Amino acid sequence: MSTASVNGIDIAYEDTVGSGATGATGTNGRPEVLLVHGHPFDRTMWAPQIAELGRQGVRAVAPDLRGYGETTVVPGVTPLETFAGDLVALLDQLGIGRAVVCGLSMGGQIVLEFYRLFPERVAALVLADTFARGETPDGKRERRERAERLVAEGMAGYAHEVLDKMITPANVADLPDVADHVLAMMTGAPPQGAAAALRGRAERPDYSGMLADIDVPTLVLVGRDDAFTPVGDAEFLRDRIPGARLAVIEGAGHLPNLERPAEFNAELVAHLAALPAGPGGTDMTKV
């Protein structure tokens, strides 16, 4: 684990090439990858992907977002644009110009905000188990109420309630190590940080209108049995982003990267391998 001081906070992150490496690209010209976790998780949710990309010789950076894991907690409201600003500042500090930006769930919404603000820093996108539309009035109220509950009660009650929605009930039983990992991430999340993110997500913009303007290679991934962002949400993205490819991961729910890591990794590696060489592909430090 390494740390970087950006935007007044300390960000904890994993880096497959180690602390202080700059301008690295992977084997076969594959670019650096930025992995953006969901709520209420931390960078360890990407452990199977960090391991596989490391084996592939690809530089991958997986940070703890503001308010999560070992990164500084800032109470209040954390808009998606703040997360995106932290991430681009981290890339700056690591000497990474353009990257493949991959996010799951809330992380996918942060990735869409990252693309909206910093399209020149994006070589390709991976949008996993996420959705682009804005929050409904009922959704805004629910997120705000949940934020207050987490601050008042802590994370444990919520974590146990949603475990069999984060991963499928079958996988809770069949993959106890995965279930324990997911539960540990959720119960270990700082309540004030998780609440700040919920309040920010309640006010997120609707990204539907910008999808047609995305002009980088995009992979959309979703677990077949995702209870939060079903296959229809992934098809919405696939149908509106020019040239996007959709992969549905069988036997998985909202966290296919943990429930079916081999299948998820195969799709991710294939996406990287298909990226064009040249300024948008191999030479990621020149923007």
KAKA-V559843 format. One record per residue. N is the residue number from 1. BURIAL is + if it has 9 or more other C-alpha atoms within 8 Angstrom, else -. Layout:
N BURIAL
N BURIAL
This chain:
1 -
2 -
3 -
4 +
5 -
6 +
7 -
8 -
9 +
10 +
11 +
12 +
13 +
14 +
15 +
16 +
17 +
18 -
19 -
20 -
21 +
22 -
23 +
24 +
25 +
26 +
27 -
28 -
29 +
30 +
31 +
32 +
33 +
34 +
35 +
36 +
37 +
38 +
39 +
40 +
41 +
42 +
43 +
44 -
45 +
46 +
47 -
48 +
49 +
50 +
51 -
52 +
53 +
54 +
55 -
56 -
57 -
58 +
59 +
60 +
61 +
62 +
63 +
64 +
65 +
66 +
67 +
68 +
69 +
70 -
71 +
72 +
73 +
74 +
75 +
76 -
77 +
78 +
79 +
80 +
81 +
82 -
83 +
84 +
85 +
86 +
87 -
88 +
89 +
90 +
91 +
92 +
93 -
94 +
95 +
96 +
97 +
98 +
99 +
100 +
101 +
102 +
103 +
104 +
105 +
106 +
107 +
108 +
109 +
110 +
111 +
112 +
113 +
114 +
115 +
116 -
117 -
118 +
119 -
120 -
121 +
122 +
123 +
124 +
125 +
126 +
127 +
128 +
129 +
130 +
131 +
132 +
133 -
134 -
135 +
136 -
137 -
138 -
139 +
140 +
141 +
142 -
143 +
144 +
145 -
146 +
147 +
148 +
149 +
150 +
151 +
152 -
153 -
154 +
155 +
156 +
157 -
158 -
159 +
160 -
161 -
162 -
163 +
164 +
165 +
166 +
167 +
168 +
169 -
170 -
171 +
172 +
173 -
174 -
175 +
176 +
177 -
178 +
179 +
180 -
181 -
182 +
183 +
184 -
185 +
186 +
187 +
188 -
189 +
190 +
191 +
192 +
193 +
194 +
195 +
196 +
197 +
198 +
199 +
200 +
201 +
202 +
203 +
204 +
205 -
206 +
207 +
208 -
209 -
210 -
211 +
212 -
213 -
214 -
215 -
216 -
217 +
218 +
219 +
220 +
221 +
222 +
223 +
224 +
225 +
226 +
227 +
228 -
229 +
230 +
231 +
232 -
233 +
234 +
235 +
236 -
237 +
238 +
239 -
240 -
241 +
242 +
243 -
244 +
245 -
246 +
247 +
248 +
249 +
250 -
251 +
252 +
253 +
254 +
255 +
256 +
257 +
258 +
259 +
260 +
261 +
262 -
263 -
264 +
265 +
266 -
267 +
268 +
269 +
270 -
271 +
272 +
273 -
274 -
275 +
276 -
277 +
278 -
279 +
280 +
281 +
282 +
283 +
284 +
285 +
286 -
287 -
